[in-house]
Amino acid sequence: MMYRTGLVALLLVALAGGCGSGSAVKDVGTVFHGSVGRTVDVRLTPGARFALAVDDDERAGDHWEMGDLPDVAVASFISEEPSPASGAAGPARYFIFNAKHPGTTTVTISNCRRCQNGRTPPDDASRRASGDAVFRITVG
């Protein structure tokens, strides 16, 4: 009995280790790139994996956050990831989803460059780089 309990514990530790925050999504699907002040129309078929991407320069102070989750009947959120190591044009942040059922929903991803706790950009250049990237998702 002791052997079986130890084996089960070891198996659980191994499984939990593979699901840690360090694991990245291997397939981001079709990428749709947005930017501050722009609305991007995203058209998909049910079951498609896709990523909403925004330029992300952490050294410049970019800080992107997704607002409310989209309608889960239309698109389900999987994860937020930094740009893939290979093939990326520059640093980007990916918000990865699966298209579900026909319908339309909106995702807003907001950047606040060099913002502190007050969520207010400290200067004109930071204010110009801050704002919302909007994605209108249609699954049909």
Summary of the structure (lengths in Angstrom):
residues: 140
radius of gyration: 18.7
end to end distance: 53.8
largest distance: 67.6
contacts: 375
relative contact order: 0.23
helix: 18%
strand: 39%
